[in-house]
Amino acid sequence: MFAVVITKGMSMKIKELSREKLLDLVGLQKRNTARTWLGASGILGVGLVVGAGLAMLLTPLTGREVRDSISGGFRRVRRRASAISAVLPFVR
């Protein structure tokens, strides 16, 4: 709970308050969302890399089978992307 004390020198109309002034009155500050998203994206990326590494280490497949599976997945993605890019110029 908080209380705002308005003295003669601080009196102002509520409509004149900017976001920064209002946040300052209640003791808050504006967050930097770009930095927050960048940090969260970095943590997500590290988690993905660690998870993929553990999955490859603990898989019951041989190294050759894992490499073939990964390259097959990349080939499928490349085929789908080229099919989509061939259709995109005609979509309006």
Contacts in CASP RR format, 6 or more apart in sequence:
PFRMAT RR
TARGET T0000
AUTHOR 0000-0000-0000
METHOD contacts of the structure
MODEL  1
MFAVVITKGMSMKIKELSREKLLDLVGLQKRNTARTWLGASGILGVGLVV
GAGLAMLLTPLTGREVRDSISGGFRRVRRRASAISAVLPFVR
2 26 0 8 1.000
4 25 0 8 1.000
4 26 0 8 1.000
17 25 0 8 1.000
19 30 0 8 1.000
20 30 0 8 1.000
23 29 0 8 1.000
23 30 0 8 1.000
56 66 0 8 1.000
59 66 0 8 1.000
61 69 0 8 1.000
END
